[in-house]
Every structure is written in structure tokens, then in C-alpha cells.
Amino acid sequence: MEKQLEIKNISYKYDKELVLKNINLEIKKASFLVLLGLNGAGKSTLFALITRLLKIQSGDIYIDSFHISDYKNALKNIGIVFQEPTLDLDLSVKQNLVFSGSLKGLSFKETMNSIKEEIKTLDLEEKLDVKVRSLNGGHRRRVEILRALINSPKLLLLDEATSGLDIKSRYEIIAYIKQLVEKRGISVLWITHLFDEIDNNDEVAIIKKGEIISTGLAKDLIKENNMDSLTQVFESLTK
């Protein structure tokens, strides 16, 4: 199966501190991968490298077979949801969406048409003219995901996308993202430190102190390590 994202031999230093150590990771097309690690493990640094917020120091990253230095081709088909909210609170939902679309060279009509069905699915039809400031945390996150889906990306990158949300909102968002994989063939990198967001059939990469220490289906990692849960596996591997 073809690779949507390929990370090869990535290392990164802040000053003299090595925070990523020879990271190798791949996401195949139409698949869902969880990058699991504690705060400070290197998840957000890797996310910043993939999204070009940081410049690669060592190694290579390919998106849809294009090296990320080929900005025009590599990043044209990705959607990004950052850990920190990035919506303009004083604009309406629709204004936020149209502004993002314009940055991608899309007209108002093209932007709204590209997410027409997702607006319904995410139950945001009645919120389009509401200022973001008036929305609760769950709806704000839905808007950020909706914004990331403008122009139908092939790869969706989400860094702690459910941070600060209640359990119901978190599970609804996870379920929706997995539907995108199944129904639209989008590839997803889901970055989290929360074990209850991971199903036994999810593919997981565990990162510790800047190194990928284990990869595989959650249920296989549990079986291979003779444990009862992924939480136990993680604790045993990260002691």
C-alpha cells in the first residue's frame, strides 16, 4: 500500500539537547495512526517538523511521495489541527472558514462547497453566522477540524485535538475522524497522551524521550507484552 506520510531518520536538537532521535514512521493511504507519548516526549516537535514550523536538521519527511522541501506539492493536500486554538474569536464561523479558504486560493463558493457535507455532519449549519467567541470548546474544535478539511486534504494532522474537552465531545470527535478515514480515504496522524482515545484495533507508535520504542496494533502490543491493557504496556516500556 502506498505511503501518505513517510518520516525517515529524523533527529532534532534544541541547542545541544537531542529531542528527537532517528525517528522512522509511516502512514499508509486511508489509515489512522496514533502517536502516543507523555508531555515532553517529542510529539509536538515532530508535528512542527511535518508542518514546516521547524526546519529539518537531519533526515527526511515525504508527504504523498513529495519531500516537504517541495512546499507547493507536499503541503497542498494536508489539513492541520493544532493543539492551541487558532480561530479568530471575533469573526463568525463562516468568516473563519472563508478566510482560510482564501489562503488556499479558493473563492467563497469553492470554500463552502468543499465542506458542504461536513458542515452538516458536524452539526454546524446553525452556527455559521455565530461568532467563534460564543461557541463552547467542543464546537470550536469542530470548526477547526472543518477548516482543516477545506479543499479535501489527503492527510490530516491533529496535535492533541481533544485537549480540554469533555469526554462526550472527545469521543464524538474521534469517531468523526475515523469516519473520514473509512468513508473518504483520508490518512490521519492522531497525536495524544490519552490512552482512552485508543481502540484495540488502532495502529499505535509509542514515543519516549524522542525515540519510537514500539509500533503496531494496540491489541498486538498488548498480547506481545503479555499485558491486560495498552496502559500497562506503555508503563512497562517507559519505565
C-alpha atoms as one frame of an Amber mdcrd trajectory, in Angstrom:
protein
   0.000   0.000   0.000   1.263   3.477  -0.867   2.543   5.790   1.844   0.804
   9.087   2.532   3.398  10.199   5.079   6.936   8.882   5.444   9.344  10.038
   8.137  12.925   8.831   7.658  15.780   9.104  10.139  14.584  12.363  11.685
  16.660  13.787  14.518  16.352  17.245  16.034  18.206  19.349  18.591  17.207
  22.368  20.620  20.588  23.996  21.247  22.596  20.932  22.297  19.687  18.857
  23.586  18.684  15.995  21.291  14.875  15.842  21.472  14.200  13.545  18.509
  16.436  10.540  17.852  16.375   8.838  14.456  12.585   8.764  14.064  11.227
   6.434  11.377   7.483   6.317  10.876   4.991   5.941   8.052   1.273   6.284
   7.463  -0.254   4.413   4.564  -3.053   5.867   2.495  -6.503   5.718   4.099
  -5.162   4.746   7.523  -5.223   6.047  11.099  -2.071   6.174  13.213  -1.837
   7.243  16.841   1.413   8.772  18.092   1.274   8.157  21.846   3.587   9.728
  24.371   3.812  11.765  27.530   4.241  15.526  27.509   7.827  16.298  26.565
   8.321  13.044  24.635   8.843  14.889  21.355   5.379  14.616  19.797   4.870
  18.315  19.182   8.402  18.773  17.850   7.781  16.061  15.284   4.434  17.678
  14.419   6.184  21.014  13.912   8.695  19.421  11.550   5.984  17.747   9.469
   4.094  21.034   9.168   7.301  23.009   8.439   7.012  25.157  11.548  10.514
  23.877  12.253  13.220  23.229   9.689  14.571  19.707   9.312  18.077  19.332
  10.715  18.643  15.656   9.954  16.591  13.123   7.979  13.727  13.453   5.521
   9.934  13.739   5.500   7.771  12.888   2.490   4.077  13.644   2.034   2.327
  11.857  -0.815   5.822  10.960  -2.120   6.901  14.643  -2.234   9.727  15.846
   0.028   8.414  18.607   2.278  11.023  20.971   0.869   8.801  20.842  -2.240
   6.316  23.073  -0.445   3.861  23.508  -3.311   3.292  19.787  -3.848   3.941
  18.306  -0.406   1.705  20.571   1.659  -1.116  21.292  -0.762  -3.066  18.207
   0.314  -2.782  18.341   4.094  -5.119  19.609   6.790  -3.818  20.671  10.202
  -5.412  20.956  13.642  -3.024  22.458  16.175  -3.102  21.834  19.906  -3.597
  25.513  20.657  -6.763  27.131  19.218  -6.062  29.301  16.184  -9.509  30.601
  15.252 -10.238  34.327  15.226 -12.696  34.673  18.104 -14.222  37.897  16.802
 -15.097  36.503  13.379 -18.044  34.247  12.668 -17.581  30.576  11.869 -18.215
  31.272   8.190 -15.746  34.177   8.124 -13.042  31.994   9.659 -13.677  29.309
   7.049 -13.735  31.685   4.089 -10.548  33.406   5.232  -8.774  30.044   5.449
 -10.102  29.106   2.039  -8.789  32.333   0.559  -5.308  31.480   1.837  -5.552
  28.320  -0.258  -6.637  30.314  -3.302 -10.305  29.366  -3.070 -13.276  31.632
  -3.627 -16.138  31.907  -1.149 -18.205  29.471  -3.221 -15.349  26.993  -3.658
 -14.601  27.044   0.059 -18.170  26.438   1.164 -18.774  23.770  -1.466 -15.642
  21.860  -0.431 -17.027  21.399   3.097 -20.757  21.419   2.381 -21.391  17.880
   3.583 -19.043  18.168   6.551 -20.879  21.239   7.827 -23.979  19.059   8.101
 -22.163  16.080   9.557 -20.545  18.204  12.253 -23.893  19.852  13.028 -22.600
  23.359  12.336 -25.281  24.575   9.934 -26.893  26.741  12.611 -23.517  28.057
  13.811 -22.121  29.513  10.577 -23.055  33.120  11.383 -22.215  32.852  15.084
 -19.024  34.468  16.379 -16.489  31.863  17.458 -16.231  33.572  20.838 -19.799
  32.456  21.578 -19.126  28.769  20.884 -18.277  26.168  23.507 -14.995  24.263
  23.364 -16.436  21.280  21.532 -17.942  23.377  18.754 -14.754  25.411  18.390
 -12.815  22.209  17.841 -15.345  21.092  15.246 -14.822  24.359  13.407 -11.050
  23.855  13.456 -11.470  20.353  12.045 -13.894  21.679   9.445 -11.379  24.345
   8.480  -8.693  21.666   8.101 -10.930  19.821   5.635 -11.198  22.735   3.201
 -10.027  21.624  -0.238 -10.366  17.900   0.655  -6.895  17.050   2.025  -5.405
  13.575   1.697  -3.571  13.800   5.041  -4.970  15.153   8.302  -2.591  16.024
  11.154  -4.056  16.550  14.630  -1.958  17.500  17.666  -3.845  16.831  20.929
  -7.039  17.811  19.116  -9.316  16.942  22.049  -7.315  18.834  24.667  -9.574
  20.428  27.277 -12.803  18.865  26.017 -15.277  16.776  27.981 -15.423  13.024
  27.409 -18.520  13.146  25.200 -17.024  15.775  22.897 -13.718  13.922  22.739
 -15.322  10.630  21.724 -17.547  12.317  19.145 -14.550  13.956  17.501 -12.518
  10.738  17.456 -15.436   8.831  15.943 -15.855  11.504  13.275 -12.157  11.463
  12.340 -12.232   7.683  11.952 -15.278   8.010   9.695 -13.216  10.297   7.455
 -10.623   7.555   7.114 -13.222   4.939   6.277 -15.533   6.950   4.031 -13.203
   9.434   2.352  -9.886   7.593   2.417  -8.098  10.323   4.353  -4.905   9.382
   6.187  -4.666  10.601   9.794  -1.880  11.208  12.279  -3.534  11.493  15.700
  -1.164  12.749  18.396  -2.231  12.222  22.002  -1.197  11.333  25.535  -4.655
   9.976  26.412  -4.998   6.195  26.464  -8.792   6.150  26.431  -8.712   7.639
  22.914  -7.153   4.445  21.538  -9.057   1.349  20.426  -7.525  -2.113  20.329
  -7.590  -2.074  16.517  -5.772   1.258  16.224  -2.224   1.358  14.940  -0.009
   2.932  17.591   3.523   4.310  17.710   4.819   4.885  21.240   7.368   7.660
  21.646   9.597   8.084  24.700  12.248  10.773  25.130  12.390  11.428  21.412
  12.524   7.790  20.285   9.885   5.499  18.793  10.136   2.500  21.095   7.257
   0.354  19.825   4.790   0.228  16.940   1.866  -1.979  15.974  -1.833  -2.538
  16.522  -2.772  -1.814  20.127  -4.166  -5.315  20.600  -0.946  -6.866  19.259
   1.230  -4.759  21.553  -0.899  -5.886  24.486  -0.565  -9.543  23.502   3.151
  -9.383  22.694   3.932  -7.830  26.062   1.609 -10.189  27.954  -0.364  -7.315
  29.441  -4.047  -6.590  30.015  -4.160  -3.095  28.526  -2.231  -0.602  26.450
  -1.782   1.480  29.573   0.155  -1.377  31.168   2.208  -1.840  28.008   3.062
   1.861  27.945   4.031   1.882  31.621   6.275  -1.165  31.215   8.004   0.258
  28.143   8.519   3.753  29.514   9.854   2.967  32.996
